[in-house]
Amino acid sequence: MSKIPAPPEPLGAEVFDSHCHLDIMVGNRQASMADAVAQAAQAATGTVEGILAEARAVGVTRLLTIGYDLPSSRWGADAAVLHHDVYAGVAIHPNDSHAATPEVLAEIEDLARQPGVRAVGETGLDYYRDWATKSDQHASFRAHIEIAKRTGRALVIHDREAHDDVLRVLAEAGAPEVVVFHSFSGDAELARKCVDAGYFLSFSGPVTYKNAGYLRAAAEVTPPELMLVETDAPYLPPVPHRGKPNAPYLIPLIVRCLAETKSLQPDTLATTINTNGETAFGTW
């Protein structure tokens, strides 16, 4: 089992984690062999209360737990009711878009209307894996766009090796008022296109990786007012903790990397990101 990362130096200003998977971290689903990091994270954290306490100790005061199927979406909506400063996103992941039946999507929309649910996501397109056909992915993505518009929720996008088609579908369907590119994975050119459209870019652990200069270049051209930060925990831990379980309390490492890239003070950037959170997801 991977060693649990030590907590980083606390930030001097509040910030929040715009995308994590609390249900996986607390062992709410049966992890597969591909989820070895998730299994380690379960042992590292154990409870939602523990995750929140670890995060608050370093200045991370709120979390969005993001749905990827119907059970995780239900779980997140319930967690938002049970735990102060936990909010939720609900959706069917593009890899499971074959499961986005009219009945399932109707329940996703009902969940999205709950007060603690602040996002429709993660949805989008994933061309890295072939677990769902492009046809199913596009149909599901368009359906989620409409749900976000009808419910007034932010649209949280999973975009993996599908940049051009994601932008095209958003343009054709008409993007919701708030669009967030989760774990932004594009280069500076894509970042400029997103910025021109007014989309939020959420940066995660990979922006800290030595070989990810293209992500730091994307961050350089992204105005602070369109930046968010996330862990995608228990996945994508920042350096120096690659290969270890990720958790929201590691957000300060990502904030400090972005601040250095932007030549800003970390606390200044954290404050701006916190403000962006209310713009994107509503008053906490």
TORKOL-4160 file (C-alpha; in steps of 0.2 Angstrom, whole numbers, padded with zeros to 4 digits, m for minus):
284
<pt num="1" X="0000" Y="0000" Z="0000"/>
<pt num="2" X="0006" Y="0018" Z="m0004"/>
<pt num="3" X="0012" Y="0029" Z="0010"/>
<pt num="4" X="m0001" Y="0042" Z="0015"/>
<pt num="5" X="0006" Y="0059" Z="0009"/>
<pt num="6" X="0010" Y="0071" Z="0023"/>
<pt num="7" X="0000" Y="0087" Z="0024"/>
<pt num="8" X="0007" Y="0102" Z="0015"/>
<pt num="9" X="0009" Y="0119" Z="0023"/>
<pt num="10" X="m0008" Y="0127" Z="0025"/>
<pt num="11" X="m0014" Y="0141" Z="0014"/>
<pt num="12" X="m0017" Y="0158" Z="0022"/>
<pt num="13" X="m0033" Y="0160" Z="0013"/>
<pt num="14" X="m0048" Y="0148" Z="0010"/>
<pt num="15" X="m0050" Y="0138" Z="m0006"/>
<pt num="16" X="m0061" Y="0124" Z="m0011"/>
<pt num="17" X="m0059" Y="0108" Z="m0021"/>
<pt num="18" X="m0070" Y="0109" Z="m0036"/>
<pt num="19" X="m0069" Y="0090" Z="m0041"/>
<pt num="20" X="m0066" Y="0075" Z="m0030"/>
<pt num="21" X="m0075" Y="0058" Z="m0028"/>
<pt num="22" X="m0079" Y="0056" Z="m0010"/>
<pt num="23" X="m0089" Y="0040" Z="m0013"/>
<pt num="24" X="m0073" Y="0031" Z="m0019"/>
<pt num="25" X="m0062" Y="0038" Z="m0006"/>
<pt num="26" X="m0073" Y="0031" Z="0008"/>
<pt num="27" X="m0076" Y="0014" Z="0000"/>
<pt num="28" X="m0094" Y="0017" Z="m0006"/>
<pt num="29" X="m0090" Y="0007" Z="m0022"/>
<pt num="30" X="m0082" Y="m0010" Z="m0025"/>
<pt num="31" X="m0065" Y="m0005" Z="m0032"/>
<pt num="32" X="m0058" Y="m0014" Z="m0047"/>
<pt num="33" X="m0040" Y="m0019" Z="m0051"/>
<pt num="34" X="m0039" Y="m0002" Z="m0060"/>
<pt num="35" X="m0043" Y="0007" Z="m0044"/>
<pt num="36" X="m0028" Y="0002" Z="m0034"/>
<pt num="37" X="m0025" Y="0020" Z="m0030"/>
<pt num="38" X="m0043" Y="0022" Z="m0024"/>
<pt num="39" X="m0041" Y="0007" Z="m0012"/>
<pt num="40" X="m0026" Y="0015" Z="m0004"/>
<pt num="41" X="m0036" Y="0031" Z="m0002"/>
<pt num="42" X="m0050" Y="0022" Z="0007"/>
<pt num="43" X="m0037" Y="0016" Z="0020"/>
<pt num="44" X="m0030" Y="0033" Z="0021"/>
<pt num="45" X="m0045" Y="0043" Z="0024"/>
<pt num="46" X="m0060" Y="0032" Z="0029"/>
<pt num="47" X="m0074" Y="0044" Z="0032"/>
<pt num="48" X="m0081" Y="0060" Z="0025"/>
<pt num="49" X="m0078" Y="0068" Z="0042"/>
<pt num="50" X="m0060" Y="0064" Z="0041"/>
<pt num="51" X="m0058" Y="0070" Z="0024"/>
<pt num="52" X="m0066" Y="0086" Z="0028"/>
<pt num="53" X="m0055" Y="0088" Z="0044"/>
<pt num="54" X="m0039" Y="0085" Z="0034"/>
<pt num="55" X="m0044" Y="0098" Z="0021"/>
<pt num="56" X="m0050" Y="0111" Z="0033"/>
<pt num="57" X="m0033" Y="0110" Z="0042"/>
<pt num="58" X="m0024" Y="0117" Z="0027"/>
<pt num="59" X="m0037" Y="0129" Z="0021"/>
<pt num="60" X="m0048" Y="0119" Z="0010"/>
<pt num="61" X="m0065" Y="0123" Z="0017"/>
<pt num="62" X="m0077" Y="0116" Z="0004"/>
<pt num="63" X="m0078" Y="0101" Z="m0008"/>
<pt num="64" X="m0088" Y="0096" Z="m0023"/>
<pt num="65" X="m0090" Y="0077" Z="m0025"/>
<pt num="66" X="m0094" Y="0073" Z="m0043"/>
<pt num="67" X="m0105" Y="0059" Z="m0050"/>
<pt num="68" X="m0101" Y="0048" Z="m0064"/>
<pt num="69" X="m0116" Y="0036" Z="m0063"/>
<pt num="70" X="m0133" Y="0035" Z="m0055"/>
<pt num="71" X="m0127" Y="0027" Z="m0038"/>
<pt num="72" X="m0113" Y="0040" Z="m0036"/>
<pt num="73" X="m0124" Y="0054" Z="m0041"/>
<pt num="74" X="m0137" Y="0048" Z="m0028"/>
<pt num="75" X="m0123" Y="0046" Z="m0015"/>
<pt num="76" X="m0117" Y="0064" Z="m0018"/>
<pt num="77" X="m0134" Y="0072" Z="m0017"/>
<pt num="78" X="m0136" Y="0063" Z="0000"/>
<pt num="79" X="m0119" Y="0068" Z="0006"/>
<pt num="80" X="m0123" Y="0086" Z="0002"/>
<pt num="81" X="m0138" Y="0085" Z="0013"/>
<pt num="82" X="m0128" Y="0076" Z="0027"/>
<pt num="83" X="m0112" Y="0086" Z="0028"/>
<pt num="84" X="m0109" Y="0105" Z="0029"/>
<pt num="85" X="m0098" Y="0111" Z="0015"/>
<pt num="86" X="m0100" Y="0096" Z="0004"/>
<pt num="87" X="m0109" Y="0100" Z="m0013"/>
<pt num="88" X="m0112" Y="0088" Z="m0027"/>
<pt num="89" X="m0112" Y="0086" Z="m0046"/>
<pt num="90" X="m0123" Y="0073" Z="m0054"/>
<pt num="91" X="m0121" Y="0064" Z="m0071"/>
<pt num="92" X="m0117" Y="0049" Z="m0081"/>
<pt num="93" X="m0099" Y="0048" Z="m0086"/>
<pt num="94" X="m0096" Y="0047" Z="m0105"/>
<pt num="95" X="m0088" Y="0030" Z="m0103"/>
<pt num="96" X="m0105" Y="0024" Z="m0096"/>
<pt num="97" X="m0115" Y="0034" Z="m0108"/>
<pt num="98" X="m0124" Y="0018" Z="m0115"/>
<pt num="99" X="m0133" Y="0018" Z="m0098"/>
<pt num="100" X="m0140" Y="0036" Z="m0100"/>
<pt num="101" X="m0157" Y="0030" Z="m0104"/>
<pt num="102" X="m0172" Y="0042" Z="m0103"/>
<pt num="103" X="m0177" Y="0036" Z="m0086"/>
<pt num="104" X="m0159" Y="0038" Z="m0079"/>
<pt num="105" X="m0157" Y="0055" Z="m0086"/>
<pt num="106" X="m0174" Y="0060" Z="m0079"/>
<pt num="107" X="m0168" Y="0055" Z="m0061"/>
<pt num="108" X="m0151" Y="0064" Z="m0065"/>
<pt num="109" X="m0162" Y="0080" Z="m0068"/>
<pt num="110" X="m0172" Y="0077" Z="m0052"/>
<pt num="111" X="m0156" Y="0076" Z="m0042"/>
<pt num="112" X="m0149" Y="0091" Z="m0051"/>
<pt num="113" X="m0163" Y="0102" Z="m0044"/>
<pt num="114" X="m0159" Y="0098" Z="m0026"/>
<pt num="115" X="m0151" Y="0113" Z="m0016"/>
<pt num="116" X="m0135" Y="0105" Z="m0012"/>
<pt num="117" X="m0132" Y="0099" Z="m0030"/>
<pt num="118" X="m0122" Y="0113" Z="m0039"/>
<pt num="119" X="m0117" Y="0104" Z="m0055"/>
<pt num="120" X="m0122" Y="0093" Z="m0069"/>
<pt num="121" X="m0106" Y="0082" Z="m0072"/>
<pt num="122" X="m0095" Y="0074" Z="m0075"/>
<pt num="123" X="m0101" Y="0073" Z="m0093"/>
<pt num="124" X="m0093" Y="0075" Z="m0110"/>
<pt num="125" X="m0083" Y="0065" Z="m0122"/>
<pt num="126" X="m0069" Y="0052" Z="m0119"/>
<pt num="127" X="m0060" Y="0046" Z="m0135"/>
<pt num="128" X="m0046" Y="0038" Z="m0125"/>
<pt num="129" X="m0056" Y="0023" Z="m0120"/>
<pt num="130" X="m0069" Y="0014" Z="m0131"/>
<pt num="131" X="m0080" Y="0009" Z="m0117"/>
<pt num="132" X="m0095" Y="0018" Z="m0126"/>
<pt num="133" X="m0098" Y="0022" Z="m0144"/>
<pt num="134" X="m0096" Y="0040" Z="m0150"/>
<pt num="135" X="m0114" Y="0040" Z="m0154"/>
<pt num="136" X="m0119" Y="0036" Z="m0136"/>
<pt num="137" X="m0107" Y="0048" Z="m0129"/>
<pt num="138" X="m0113" Y="0063" Z="m0140"/>
<pt num="139" X="m0131" Y="0059" Z="m0136"/>
<pt num="140" X="m0128" Y="0058" Z="m0118"/>
<pt num="141" X="m0117" Y="0074" Z="m0118"/>
<pt num="142" X="m0131" Y="0084" Z="m0127"/>
<pt num="143" X="m0144" Y="0078" Z="m0115"/>
<pt num="144" X="m0133" Y="0083" Z="m0100"/>
<pt num="145" X="m0131" Y="0100" Z="m0108"/>
<pt num="146" X="m0150" Y="0102" Z="m0109"/>
<pt num="147" X="m0152" Y="0097" Z="m0091"/>
<pt num="148" X="m0139" Y="0109" Z="m0085"/>
<pt num="149" X="m0148" Y="0123" Z="m0094"/>
<pt num="150" X="m0165" Y="0118" Z="m0088"/>
<pt num="151" X="m0159" Y="0117" Z="m0070"/>
<pt num="152" X="m0147" Y="0132" Z="m0070"/>
<pt num="153" X="m0132" Y="0121" Z="m0064"/>
<pt num="154" X="m0114" Y="0122" Z="m0070"/>
<pt num="155" X="m0109" Y="0110" Z="m0083"/>
<pt num="156" X="m0094" Y="0100" Z="m0078"/>
<pt num="157" X="m0085" Y="0092" Z="m0093"/>
<pt num="158" X="m0074" Y="0077" Z="m0094"/>
<pt num="159" X="m0064" Y="0080" Z="m0110"/>
<pt num="160" X="m0051" Y="0066" Z="m0114"/>
<pt num="161" X="m0043" Y="0067" Z="m0131"/>
<pt num="162" X="m0059" Y="0075" Z="m0138"/>
<pt num="163" X="m0056" Y="0093" Z="m0138"/>
<pt num="164" X="m0062" Y="0098" Z="m0155"/>
<pt num="165" X="m0078" Y="0088" Z="m0153"/>
<pt num="166" X="m0082" Y="0095" Z="m0136"/>
<pt num="167" X="m0081" Y="0113" Z="m0141"/>
<pt num="168" X="m0091" Y="0109" Z="m0157"/>
<pt num="169" X="m0105" Y="0101" Z="m0147"/>
<pt num="170" X="m0105" Y="0115" Z="m0135"/>
<pt num="171" X="m0107" Y="0127" Z="m0149"/>
<pt num="172" X="m0120" Y="0118" Z="m0158"/>
<pt num="173" X="m0131" Y="0114" Z="m0143"/>
<pt num="174" X="m0128" Y="0131" Z="m0135"/>
<pt num="175" X="m0118" Y="0130" Z="m0119"/>
<pt num="176" X="m0125" Y="0133" Z="m0102"/>
<pt num="177" X="m0121" Y="0149" Z="m0093"/>
<pt num="178" X="m0107" Y="0141" Z="m0083"/>
<pt num="179" X="m0096" Y="0128" Z="m0091"/>
<pt num="180" X="m0081" Y="0120" Z="m0081"/>
<pt num="181" X="m0067" Y="0110" Z="m0090"/>
<pt num="182" X="m0063" Y="0097" Z="m0076"/>
<pt num="183" X="m0045" Y="0092" Z="m0075"/>
<pt num="184" X="m0040" Y="0103" Z="m0090"/>
<pt num="185" X="m0030" Y="0093" Z="m0101"/>
<pt num="186" X="m0027" Y="0104" Z="m0116"/>
<pt num="187" X="m0013" Y="0116" Z="m0122"/>
<pt num="188" X="m0012" Y="0135" Z="m0122"/>
<pt num="189" X="m0022" Y="0135" Z="m0139"/>
<pt num="190" X="m0036" Y="0126" Z="m0132"/>
<pt num="191" X="m0036" Y="0136" Z="m0116"/>
<pt num="192" X="m0037" Y="0152" Z="m0126"/>
<pt num="193" X="m0053" Y="0145" Z="m0135"/>
<pt num="194" X="m0061" Y="0141" Z="m0119"/>
<pt num="195" X="m0056" Y="0158" Z="m0111"/>
<pt num="196" X="m0064" Y="0167" Z="m0127"/>
<pt num="197" X="m0080" Y="0157" Z="m0124"/>
<pt num="198" X="m0080" Y="0162" Z="m0105"/>
<pt num="199" X="m0077" Y="0144" Z="m0099"/>
<pt num="200" X="m0069" Y="0140" Z="m0082"/>
<pt num="201" X="m0053" Y="0129" Z="m0083"/>
<pt num="202" X="m0050" Y="0118" Z="m0067"/>
<pt num="203" X="m0032" Y="0113" Z="m0065"/>
<pt num="204" X="m0028" Y="0097" Z="m0056"/>
<pt num="205" X="m0012" Y="0087" Z="m0050"/>
<pt num="206" X="m0004" Y="0085" Z="m0067"/>
<pt num="207" X="m0001" Y="0103" Z="m0069"/>
<pt num="208" X="0013" Y="0100" Z="m0056"/>
<pt num="209" X="0021" Y="0086" Z="m0066"/>
<pt num="210" X="0038" Y="0090" Z="m0074"/>
<pt num="211" X="0033" Y="0084" Z="m0091"/>
<pt num="212" X="0017" Y="0095" Z="m0091"/>
<pt num="213" X="0024" Y="0111" Z="m0097"/>
<pt num="214" X="0009" Y="0112" Z="m0109"/>
<pt num="215" X="m0003" Y="0113" Z="m0094"/>
<pt num="216" X="0007" Y="0127" Z="m0086"/>
<pt num="217" X="0007" Y="0136" Z="m0103"/>
<pt num="218" X="m0012" Y="0134" Z="m0103"/>
<pt num="219" X="m0013" Y="0141" Z="m0085"/>
<pt num="220" X="m0002" Y="0156" Z="m0091"/>
<pt num="221" X="m0015" Y="0161" Z="m0103"/>
<pt num="222" X="m0030" Y="0158" Z="m0092"/>
<pt num="223" X="m0036" Y="0173" Z="m0082"/>
<pt num="224" X="m0037" Y="0170" Z="m0063"/>
<pt num="225" X="m0055" Y="0175" Z="m0064"/>
<pt num="226" X="m0058" Y="0159" Z="m0075"/>
<pt num="227" X="m0047" Y="0147" Z="m0064"/>
<pt num="228" X="m0053" Y="0133" Z="m0053"/>
<pt num="229" X="m0043" Y="0120" Z="m0044"/>
<pt num="230" X="m0047" Y="0102" Z="m0040"/>
<pt num="231" X="m0039" Y="0086" Z="m0035"/>
<pt num="232" X="m0050" Y="0073" Z="m0044"/>
<pt num="233" X="m0046" Y="0063" Z="m0028"/>
<pt num="234" X="m0042" Y="0049" Z="m0026"/>
<pt num="235" X="m0034" Y="0050" Z="m0043"/>
<pt num="236" X="m0020" Y="0062" Z="m0050"/>
<pt num="237" X="m0010" Y="0067" Z="m0035"/>
<pt num="238" X="0002" Y="0082" Z="m0037"/>
<pt num="239" X="0020" Y="0081" Z="m0035"/>
<pt num="240" X="0029" Y="0075" Z="m0025"/>
<pt num="241" X="0016" Y="0062" Z="m0021"/>
<pt num="242" X="0013" Y="0053" Z="m0038"/>
<pt num="243" X="0009" Y="0035" Z="m0035"/>
<pt num="244" X="0001" Y="0039" Z="m0018"/>
<pt num="245" X="m0017" Y="0042" Z="m0014"/>
<pt num="246" X="m0024" Y="0059" Z="m0017"/>
<pt num="247" X="m0036" Y="0069" Z="m0006"/>
<pt num="248" X="m0043" Y="0086" Z="m0005"/>
<pt num="249" X="m0030" Y="0091" Z="0008"/>
<pt num="250" X="m0017" Y="0091" Z="m0006"/>
<pt num="251" X="m0025" Y="0106" Z="m0015"/>
<pt num="252" X="m0012" Y="0119" Z="m0008"/>
<pt num="253" X="0002" Y="0110" Z="m0018"/>
<pt num="254" X="m0008" Y="0113" Z="m0034"/>
<pt num="255" X="m0013" Y="0131" Z="m0029"/>
<pt num="256" X="0006" Y="0135" Z="m0026"/>
<pt num="257" X="0011" Y="0128" Z="m0043"/>
<pt num="258" X="m0002" Y="0139" Z="m0052"/>
<pt num="259" X="0002" Y="0154" Z="m0042"/>
<pt num="260" X="0021" Y="0152" Z="m0047"/>
<pt num="261" X="0016" Y="0150" Z="m0065"/>
<pt num="262" X="0005" Y="0165" Z="m0064"/>
<pt num="263" X="0018" Y="0176" Z="m0054"/>
<pt num="264" X="0004" Y="0178" Z="m0040"/>
<pt num="265" X="0004" Y="0176" Z="m0021"/>
<pt num="266" X="m0004" Y="0159" Z="m0017"/>
<pt num="267" X="m0016" Y="0167" Z="m0005"/>
<pt num="268" X="m0021" Y="0180" Z="m0018"/>
<pt num="269" X="m0025" Y="0166" Z="m0031"/>
<pt num="270" X="m0034" Y="0155" Z="m0018"/>
<pt num="271" X="m0045" Y="0170" Z="m0014"/>
<pt num="272" X="m0049" Y="0173" Z="m0032"/>
<pt num="273" X="m0053" Y="0154" Z="m0035"/>
<pt num="274" X="m0064" Y="0154" Z="m0020"/>
<pt num="275" X="m0074" Y="0169" Z="m0027"/>
<pt num="276" X="m0074" Y="0160" Z="m0044"/>
<pt num="277" X="m0083" Y="0145" Z="m0035"/>
<pt num="278" X="m0098" Y="0156" Z="m0030"/>
<pt num="279" X="m0099" Y="0163" Z="m0048"/>
<pt num="280" X="m0098" Y="0145" Z="m0055"/>
<pt num="281" X="m0108" Y="0135" Z="m0042"/>
<pt num="282" X="m0119" Y="0148" Z="m0033"/>
<pt num="283" X="m0118" Y="0155" Z="m0015"/>
<pt num="284" X="m0111" Y="0142" Z="m0003"/>
